[in-house]
Amino acid sequence: MVRFQRACGSFNHYVKTENARGGYKGYKWLNGKNNKSRKLRVSIAIFEKEYDAIEQRCIIEFIEGELVFQVRKELNYWLNFQNEINFKNKEGSRETAAEIFERIK
């Protein structure tokens, strides 16, 4: 939820000021011009509390990158509003992403 809050806040900041926060403009799908329906399907993965620590949050980014890649590979399309994939490898991140993908596909 924090991630949504930050991205939505960054998008609203950009719309109001035309300045990106640290180069980040928030989620592209919030823009009504590019996403007229503004529909969103959300699947939530809940991680252990230990991942709340700043030094552990990067592991979730590793899993996110692997999950986006898995979607691209298995479904053969790029997600409409996916900005980027940050690939950094951490043991177990690929397997965790595969498990999440199996649950949501």
N, C-alpha and C positions, 0 to 999 in steps of 0.2 A: 504494500500500500504506500509505503514511503516513496518508492520509485515512481508510482503514478502521481503522487502529490508533487514531487519535484518537477517532473516533466510537464504536468499541467500548469504549475506555477511559472515555469520557464516559458511556456507557450504564451500564457496570458501576459507576462512581462514583455515578451517580444512584440505582441500585438499592440500593446499600449505605448511602448517606447520606441519600437523599431530597432532596439538594441538587443543583441543576444547576450545571455548571461554566460560569460566565459566561452563564447563561441557556440553555445548550445541554444537552440530555438524551441526545444520541447518536441513533443510527438507530432509528426506530420499529419496523422489521421485526424487531429483536432480541427484542422483547417477545413471549413465548410466548402471552400471552392474545389478542393481536390477530393473531398469525401462527402458528397451531398447527403448521404443517408446517415453518416456519423455513427454507424452501428459498430459495436465492438463485442467480440466473443472473448471472454476471459477464462483462462485456466490458471489456477493458482497452485504453485508448489510451495509448501511450507517447509522451511529448513529449521534445524535445531537452533536453539538460542545462541550457541557458540558462534554462529555466522553473523550475529549482530555486531561483533567487534570489527572495527575498521580494517584491521589486518586480515580478517577472514572474508570480508565482503568480496574480495577479488575472486574467490573461488566460485561464487555465484555467477560472476561475469564469465568465467571459464565455461561453466555449465550452459549459460545462456548462448554463448557463441557456438558451442557444440550442438545445442538444440536447434538453433536456426539453420545450421549446416545440415542437420539431420532432416529437417523439413524440406529444405531445398533438394537434397539428394533423393529422399523417398517419394516426395510428391511432384518432383520435377518442375517446380516453379519458385520464383522469388516472391516473398511476402510483399504485398503492395506497398506498405509503408515502412519496410525495414530499411533503416538508414545505413547500417554497417554491421559487420561481424568483427568482433575483437577476438582474435585467436591467440590464446595463451594456453599452454597445456599444463595440466595438473593431474596427477594420477587419480583416476576415478571419475574425472569430469565427463568423459565420453560415455562411460557406462551409466552414470546418473542421468545424463541427457537422454540416452536411449530408453531408459526406464520411464522417464517423464513422457517422452514421445509416444511410447506404446500405450500409455494411459489416456492420452488426449486425442490420438488420431481417429 
